[in-house]
Amino acid sequence: MERSRLVRTLLIALGVVGVLTIAAGIFVVSLLRQDMSKVELSFRLEPGKSYAFHCEEISQFTEETEGKEVDHAATLIVDHTFDVQEVDADGNAKIKATCDRVQVKQSGPDGEVDYDSSATSEVPAACKAQVELLAQDFSMTLSPKGRILAMEVPEPEATEDLSEEPAELAEMLAAELAEFREKMQADLMAEQKKMRAMVLQMRLEGLLAIYPEGAVGPGDSWQRRIGPAEIRDQGEPDSFSFKRHKRGLAIITLRAEAEQETHLPGKMGIRANVSVSAKGTFEVDKATGCVRSSEVRQKIGAMTEHQGLRTDVRADSVVRARLLPKE
């Protein structure tokens, strides 16, 4: 009886070992079959060709002041055509971007907004600033790694009327005032133009400047900072990882966290804190560098305190984008 039990135990053990051996073999084979090759990820845009850039952002946020909460929701969809005018020997592409359509939906305590540029040319005041900033035509030079090397945006419309001085003073200093007005207006418009270009550059680079220098493959990671050179080193870098190959595509993931605190002492007495975390996935064409699809989810927390009055904002957003050749 004892011998029989021993034999049965041995057979069971051998069976278990056999199953484990088979499972281990399958695992090893799957690893061997997985494509671990490295590839140079870059935009390879063709001169004379047009590309469709689509970006949509859906956000919800809550604003709390003195225990009272106010909810807001917004959806912004922008479509551009990128016409590649020329590509130099280094792969830098000169692009003329034309806005094809912009859609804005907003809801909150001030009411609702539903705007579609394909249906009307009249922009609601509640979203005019967004539309003027993000739905404009522009020109840029895009590097193979998604960096914007140069950007040109339209001249902004004059927003300040600096011509209403007292009549007596205008008569006394007509020439000086005229020159002063012109300079102030020119300085104001130049600053607005610079700010628009910077915001647009950071938005585009956040979606396109995703490629590292050199070849990468599954398991490789890299970091990036975005924006104009004068502010690029501020804040924490974003982190990317090459996850896997997938039928001609490279799957890339994004993780980012940042926090900044500002304190303006004195009469202003303003204190602010902003924290942002983001996770995303990009599916990119290894042959052309075009972004087949991307999705980035962000969580934002912000606090401002001024003269004892504190306001907290909690926001969640998802940004989806793609850049594909136009048929």
C-alpha positions in Angstrom: 0.0 0.0 0.0 2.8 2.4 0.9 4.6 1.6 -2.3 1.5 2.2 -4.4 1.0 5.6 -2.7 4.6 6.5 -3.4 4.3 5.6 -7.1 1.1 7.7 -7.4 2.8 10.7 -5.7 5.8 10.4 -8.1 3.6 10.2 -11.2 1.6 13.3 -10.1 4.8 15.2 -9.4 6.2 14.2 -12.8 2.9 15.3 -14.4 3.0 18.7 -12.6 6.6 19.1 -13.7 5.7 18.3 -17.2 2.9 20.9 -17.3 5.2 23.5 -15.8 7.9 22.6 -18.4 5.4 23.0 -21.2 4.2 26.3 -19.9 7.7 27.6 -19.5 8.5 26.5 -23.1 5.5 28.4 -24.4 6.5 31.5 -22.5 10.1 31.3 -23.9 8.8 30.8 -27.4 6.5 33.8 -27.1 9.5 35.9 -25.9 11.5 34.7 -28.8 8.7 35.5 -31.3 8.2 39.0 -29.9 9.8 41.7 -32.1 12.5 43.4 -30.0 14.1 45.2 -32.9 15.0 48.9 -32.7 13.7 51.5 -35.1 14.4 55.2 -35.7 11.1 57.0 -35.0 10.8 60.2 -37.0 8.4 62.2 -39.1 9.1 61.6 -42.8 6.7 64.0 -44.4 6.7 64.3 -48.1 6.9 67.7 -50.0 3.8 68.6 -51.9 1.6 66.2 -49.8 -1.2 67.2 -47.4 -1.9 65.8 -44.0 -5.0 66.0 -41.8 -4.4 67.0 -38.2 -7.3 66.3 -35.9 -7.4 67.2 -32.2 -10.3 66.9 -29.7 -10.2 67.8 -26.0 -13.0 66.9 -23.5 -12.7 68.3 -20.1 -14.8 68.6 -16.9 -13.8 70.7 -13.9 -15.2 71.8 -10.6 -14.5 75.2 -9.0 -14.9 75.5 -5.3 -14.9 78.8 -3.4 -16.0 79.1 0.3 -17.7 75.7 0.2 -19.7 76.4 -3.0 -19.0 74.2 -6.0 -19.6 75.1 -9.6 -19.3 72.5 -12.4 -18.1 73.2 -15.9 -17.8 71.0 -19.0 -16.2 71.7 -22.4 -15.5 70.0 -25.7 -13.1 71.5 -28.2 -12.5 69.9 -31.7 -10.1 71.4 -34.2 -9.3 70.2 -37.7 -6.3 71.5 -39.7 -4.8 70.7 -43.1 -1.0 70.6 -43.1 0.3 71.3 -46.5 4.0 70.4 -46.7 5.7 73.0 -48.9 9.2 71.7 -48.8 11.5 69.4 -46.8 15.2 70.1 -46.4 18.1 67.7 -46.3 17.7 67.3 -42.5 14.1 66.3 -42.8 12.7 69.6 -41.5 9.3 70.3 -43.1 8.0 73.7 -43.9 4.2 73.5 -43.4 1.3 75.8 -44.1 -1.5 74.9 -41.7 -5.1 75.9 -42.6 -8.0 75.5 -40.2 -10.8 73.5 -41.7 -13.2 73.4 -38.9 -13.6 74.2 -35.2 -16.3 73.0 -32.8 -16.8 74.2 -29.2 -19.3 73.0 -26.7 -19.4 74.5 -23.2 -21.8 74.2 -20.2 -21.7 75.9 -16.9 -23.3 78.5 -14.6 -23.1 81.1 -17.4 -25.1 79.0 -19.8 -24.3 76.8 -22.8 -22.3 77.3 -25.9 -22.6 75.2 -29.1 -20.5 76.6 -31.9 -19.5 75.0 -35.2 -17.5 77.0 -37.7 -18.9 75.0 -40.6 -22.4 76.2 -39.7 -21.9 79.8 -38.8 -19.1 82.5 -38.9 -20.4 84.3 -35.8 -18.2 83.2 -32.8 -19.9 83.4 -29.4 -18.2 85.8 -27.0 -17.8 83.0 -24.4 -15.4 81.0 -26.6 -14.0 83.7 -28.9 -10.5 83.7 -27.2 -10.2 79.9 -27.6 -11.3 80.0 -31.3 -8.9 82.9 -32.2 -6.0 81.1 -30.5 -6.5 77.5 -31.7 -8.5 77.8 -34.9 -6.1 80.1 -36.7 -4.1 79.5 -39.8 -0.3 79.5 -39.3 3.0 78.4 -40.8 5.7 76.4 -39.1 8.8 74.4 -39.6 8.5 70.9 -38.1 11.6 68.8 -37.3 11.7 65.0 -37.8 11.4 64.6 -34.0 8.3 66.8 -33.8 10.0 70.0 -32.6 8.7 73.3 -33.9 11.8 75.1 -35.1 9.9 78.2 -36.4 6.3 79.4 -36.2 4.5 82.3 -37.8 0.9 83.3 -36.7 -1.3 86.0 -38.1 -1.3 89.5 -36.7 -3.8 89.8 -33.9 -6.7 92.3 -34.2 -6.3 95.5 -32.3 -8.0 95.1 -28.9 -7.2 98.4 -27.2 -8.5 101.8 -28.3 -5.7 104.2 -27.3 -7.1 107.1 -29.2 -9.5 108.7 -26.6 -7.3 111.2 -24.9 -8.7 114.6 -23.8 -9.1 117.0 -26.7 -6.9 119.7 -25.1 -4.1 117.3 -24.5 -4.4 115.9 -28.0 -4.1 119.4 -29.5 -1.0 120.2 -27.5 0.9 117.0 -28.0 -0.7 115.7 -31.2 2.5 114.4 -32.8 3.9 112.9 -29.6 0.6 111.3 -28.8 0.2 109.8 -32.2 3.7 108.3 -32.0 3.1 107.1 -28.5 -0.3 105.5 -29.4 1.3 103.7 -32.4 4.2 102.4 -30.3 1.9 101.1 -27.5 -0.4 99.5 -30.0 2.5 97.9 -31.9 4.0 96.6 -28.6 0.7 95.2 -27.4 0.0 93.4 -30.7 3.6 92.1 -30.8 3.2 90.7 -27.3 -0.1 89.1 -28.2 1.4 87.5 -31.3 4.3 86.1 -29.4 2.0 84.7 -26.7 -0.3 83.1 -29.3 2.7 81.5 -31.1 4.1 80.1 -27.8 0.8 78.6 -26.6 0.2 77.1 -30.0 3.8 75.7 -30.1 3.4 74.1 -26.7 0.1 72.5 -27.6 1.4 71.1 -30.9 4.7 69.9 -29.4 2.8 68.2 -26.6 1.1 66.0 -29.2 3.9 65.7 -31.8 7.3 66.0 -30.1 7.3 62.4 -29.0 10.3 60.9 -30.7 13.8 60.5 -29.2 17.2 60.8 -30.9 18.5 57.4 -32.1 16.9 54.0 -32.5 14.6 52.6 -29.8 12.8 49.3 -29.2 10.5 47.7 -26.7 11.7 48.5 -23.1 13.5 51.7 -24.1 12.5 55.0 -22.4 13.3 58.6 -23.0 12.3 62.1 -21.7 11.3 65.4 -23.4 10.5 69.0 -22.6 8.4 71.2 -24.8 8.0 74.8 -25.7 10.3 77.6 -26.9 14.0 77.4 -25.9 13.7 80.2 -23.3 11.2 78.2 -21.2 11.9 74.6 -22.2 14.0 73.7 -19.1 11.4 74.9 -16.7 9.4 72.2 -14.9 9.7 68.4 -14.9 10.2 66.5 -18.2 7.7 64.0 -19.6 8.6 60.3 -19.8 8.0 58.0 -22.7 8.4 54.3 -23.2 8.4 52.1 -26.3 6.0 49.3 -25.3 5.8 47.0 -28.4 5.6 46.7 -32.2 2.2 46.1 -33.7 1.7 45.5 -37.4 3.8 48.3 -38.7 3.1 50.5 -35.7 5.1 51.5 -32.6 3.1 51.7 -29.4 4.5 54.4 -27.1 3.2 55.3 -23.6 3.5 58.7 -21.8 3.7 59.4 -18.1 4.1 62.9 -16.7 3.8 64.6 -13.3 4.4 68.2 -12.4 3.8 70.6 -9.6 4.4 74.3 -9.2 3.8 76.8 -6.4 3.8 80.6 -6.7 3.8 83.2 -4.0 3.5 86.9 -4.6 3.9 88.6 -1.2 3.1 92.2 -0.4 -0.2 93.9 -1.2 -1.1 91.4 -3.9 -0.8 88.5 -1.4 -1.4 85.9 -4.0 -0.5 82.2 -3.4 -1.1 79.6 -6.0 -0.3 75.9 -6.5 -0.9 73.7 -9.6 -0.3 70.0 -10.0 -0.7 68.0 -13.1 -0.5 64.2 -13.9 -0.9 62.6 -17.3 -0.9 59.2 -18.8 -1.2 58.5 -22.5 -0.7 56.1 -25.4 0.4 56.9 -28.9 0.2 54.5 -31.9 2.6 55.8 -34.6 3.4 54.6 -38.1 7.1 53.4 -38.1 7.5 54.1 -41.8 6.2 57.7 -41.9 6.1 58.8 -38.3 2.5 59.8 -38.6 0.4 59.5 -35.5 -2.4 57.0 -36.2 -4.0 57.7 -32.9 -3.2 59.1 -29.4 -5.0 59.6 -26.2 -3.7 61.5 -23.2 -5.7 61.6 -19.9 -4.9 64.4 -17.5 -5.8 65.2 -13.9 -5.2 68.8 -12.8 -5.5 70.3 -9.3 -5.1 74.0 -8.7 -5.4 76.3 -5.7 -5.3 80.1 -5.5 -5.5 82.2 -2.4 -5.9 86.0 -2.5 -6.7 88.2 0.6 -7.9 85.2 2.5 -10.2 84.0 -0.2 -9.3 80.5 -1.5 -10.5 78.8 -4.7 -9.8 75.2 -5.6 -10.2 73.7 -9.0 -10.2 70.0 -9.9 -10.2 69.0 -13.5 -10.1 65.9 -15.7 -9.5 65.9 -19.4 -8.8 63.6 -22.3 -7.0 64.7 -25.4 -7.2 62.6 -28.6 -5.2 63.5 -31.7 -4.0 62.1 -35.0 -1.9 63.2 -38.0 -2.5 61.2 -41.2 -2.0 61.7 -44.9 -5.0 63.1 -46.7 -6.3 60.9 -49.5 
